[in-house]
């Protein structure tokens, strides 16, 4: 792969002619090399006439924490340091620090192995959990993040020291001239760091434009009044790689980061289960959105059967209970993926496939849904409880309740209503004013025997001669 770093932003699709040489590199190992009187390590390669910008030196280091407490918490480690030549005979690391010289003609190197590195240190803090039932304060010692502090590091002074040199010679290479065209611009916002970028925290300028991220996409030309912006590319929150499709041709290629937040605990997940606060849900109304760890937005809706079907996402929603289960990823052929961190032989199915996760940030998962809820009928209007009692029987006071025709409920007269021991006779309609609205009505009366005579009890229906009015209280 060829990476170009222009000082001015090129036009899209611009053609470049690249002259380069290729060939297999030479690798030479130096176990436990000795330092000279100046503290430098002299290395003589077996071949001379080296090609500039092809020399790479790697050696092992030991951390040397300067604080006794830290030394106890962090015993000596064995990391590796790599430097490359700058084409001018100097060996430099990625930060530009000088680590020695290289003579391209003779193949002799002089290496400075001492350096300063950043050591990660976990940060913990007491977090209050409230009070116990006995009234005692409860706390937990919880992880808060990482802090880096500088420590010295040097190559071991015993037989565990090791230096490896990779280089190319002028004679072994083959020269080629080939045209290449530019596509999208790519660069790394988290060079030298392995933390994940926190979504929504990125803002940088390049070529006179200000770019910012939303759900894994990059935008510019933000309209603060409407919130609209022009899409310019994507951002991989895991690797920090920016891919731009829109930029100002001929402007400076310098990138200035205005804001960016990284974290060691971004909480990526590839499976989630949750329940909507309301159930049942309306069929086809559930939509789930999330931001992918690799950049981009997940936007998927459940079909009428409750299934989520999309690219690198699957799942199901139970519309009756409101429970949603989703997985982010897809099944792929297991063969050839044995070295992947997500591979497990136990996860390979009978069809030879395995689930390849495509994680999303847990705190970016959100959903939309329409749920149903029901309100009980008003007991004051009904004159009784809207729900039946535990016995299944409900007593109704027929002597005091009736309904006008214009009211929301109507109770119809039935000659089959009878109390034990009562003597009934046909209730003839008798005209009379409505006791509530005063209008002329017809009422049915149930003649109930009371002692030696008949008393009148209102149990039927009063029908207004004229429409209007509402139900009595």
Secondary structure as GFF3:
##gff-version 3
##sequence-region A 1 473
A	DSSP	beta_strand	15	22	.	.	.	ID=ss1
A	DSSP	beta_strand	26	31	.	.	.	ID=ss2
A	DSSP	beta_strand	41	44	.	.	.	ID=ss3
A	DSSP	beta_strand	56	60	.	.	.	ID=ss4
A	DSSP	beta_strand	62	64	.	.	.	ID=ss5
A	DSSP	alpha_helix	68	73	.	.	.	ID=ss6
A	DSSP	beta_strand	80	85	.	.	.	ID=ss7
A	DSSP	beta_strand	90	92	.	.	.	ID=ss8
A	DSSP	beta_strand	98	103	.	.	.	ID=ss9
A	DSSP	beta_strand	108	111	.	.	.	ID=ss10
A	DSSP	beta_strand	115	131	.	.	.	ID=ss11
A	DSSP	beta_strand	137	154	.	.	.	ID=ss12
A	DSSP	beta_strand	162	167	.	.	.	ID=ss13
A	DSSP	beta_strand	174	181	.	.	.	ID=ss14
A	DSSP	beta_strand	185	188	.	.	.	ID=ss15
A	DSSP	beta_strand	196	197	.	.	.	ID=ss16
A	DSSP	beta_strand	203	206	.	.	.	ID=ss17
A	DSSP	beta_strand	209	214	.	.	.	ID=ss18
A	DSSP	beta_strand	217	220	.	.	.	ID=ss19
A	DSSP	beta_strand	230	235	.	.	.	ID=ss20
A	DSSP	beta_strand	241	244	.	.	.	ID=ss21
A	DSSP	beta_strand	255	259	.	.	.	ID=ss22
A	DSSP	beta_strand	262	263	.	.	.	ID=ss23
A	DSSP	beta_strand	268	269	.	.	.	ID=ss24
A	DSSP	beta_strand	271	275	.	.	.	ID=ss25
A	DSSP	beta_strand	287	291	.	.	.	ID=ss26
A	DSSP	beta_strand	297	301	.	.	.	ID=ss27
A	DSSP	beta_strand	307	310	.	.	.	ID=ss28
A	DSSP	beta_strand	313	318	.	.	.	ID=ss29
A	DSSP	beta_strand	323	333	.	.	.	ID=ss30
A	DSSP	three_ten_helix	345	347	.	.	.	ID=ss31
A	DSSP	beta_strand	353	357	.	.	.	ID=ss32
A	DSSP	beta_strand	360	361	.	.	.	ID=ss33
A	DSSP	three_ten_helix	362	364	.	.	.	ID=ss34
A	DSSP	beta_strand	366	368	.	.	.	ID=ss35
A	DSSP	alpha_helix	379	382	.	.	.	ID=ss36
A	DSSP	beta_strand	430	433	.	.	.	ID=ss37
A	DSSP	beta_strand	440	443	.	.	.	ID=ss38
A	DSSP	beta_strand	445	450	.	.	.	ID=ss39
A	DSSP	beta_strand	453	458	.	.	.	ID=ss40
A	DSSP	beta_strand	463	464	.	.	.	ID=ss41
###
